[in-house]
Amino acid sequence: MLDARETIRAVARDAAAGVATGVIAARFHRALADALARACVEIAARHDTDLVALSGGVLQNVQLLAGASTRLEAAGLRVLVPERLPPNDGGISYGQAAVAAAAMR
C-alpha cells in the first residue's frame, strides 16, 4: 500500500509558497515514480523475480513510465511495457480473452 499523504502535503506547501506549477508537477511525478518503483522492487523480491510489467492507463503518462522504468532498471529489474496492445482497458480485455481461450482447451 502506498501512502500519498506526505506527497500531497508537499504539493500543498509548494502551491502555498508560490512554486511554479511545472516544478510542482515534476516533483509530484518524481515522487509517484519513486513510490511505484519501491513497491515493484518489494513485490518482485517477495516473489523472487527480476521481471516487472508496467501497464495500465496511468502509465500512458510518459514522465511516470520513464521515471519508474529508470528506477526499476537501476534496481536490477527487467521492465516490460506494452508494445502491441494498448496499456489500458483494451489490454485487460485481451488478457481476459486469452485466459478464456486457455480455459476452453
N, C-alpha and C positions, 0 to 999 in steps of 0.2 A: 504494500500500500504506500502510495506517495502522499506526503503531507505538503500541500502547497501554501500553507499559511504564511510562512516566512517570505516566500516569493511574492505573494500578494501584498504583504506589508511593505516590502521593498519597493514594489511598483507604486504603492500609495505614497510612501515617503518621497520617492523621486518626483512624482507628479506634484506633490505639495511644495517641493523645493524648486519647481520650475525647470526640471531637467527636460531636455528636448525629447519629444515623443519618439523619435527614431532611436535615441540612446536607450530609453526605457524599453522599447520593443526588442532591441538587440540583447539587452540584459535578460529580459524575460525568456527569450528564445534560448539563450545560453543556459539559463537555469533549468529550463524544461529538458533540453538535450542532455544536460548532466544527470538529471534525475532519471530520465529514461535509460541512459547508459548504465547507471548504477544498478537500476532494477534488473536490466537484462544480464549484467555480469553476475549478479547474485543468483538469478534464476538459472543461468547456464551452469554455474558452479554446482548448484543444488542438484541438477540433472546430469552432471558430468558430460557436458557437451561443449564444443567450441563453435557451434553454429547458431546464429541468430537470424531470424527472418523479420524484417521490418516492413509492415504493410498497414493498410488502413487509411481512411480518409485524411486523418490529421497528418500523416506522413507524406501527403502531397505537398506539404509546406517544405520547400527546398532548404530553408535555413535549419529547420528542425531535423530533417533527414540527414543533411550533410554533417551537422554537429554531432548527432548521435552516432552516425556511422564512423566518423573520425575517432570518437572516444572509444567505441567498441573495438575497432581495429587496433587501436593503441593498447587495448587491454588483451590483445591476442585472440580475439574472436573473429570468425569469418562471418561476414554480413551478406545476407541475401535480400534483394529488393525485387519487386515485380518488374518484369520487362515485357512480357507478352500478355499479361492480364491486368485489368485495372486494379489499383491498390485499395479500392474501397468496396462497396457492396457487390459490384459485379464479380470481384474475386471470391467473395464469400459464396455467391450463388454457384460459381464454378466448382468450388470445393464441395459444396453440398451435392452437386450433381455427380462429382467423382466418387464421393462416399456411397451414394445411392447405386451407382453403376457397379462398384466393387461388391456391394452387398447383394446384388442381383446375380452375381456369378455363381 
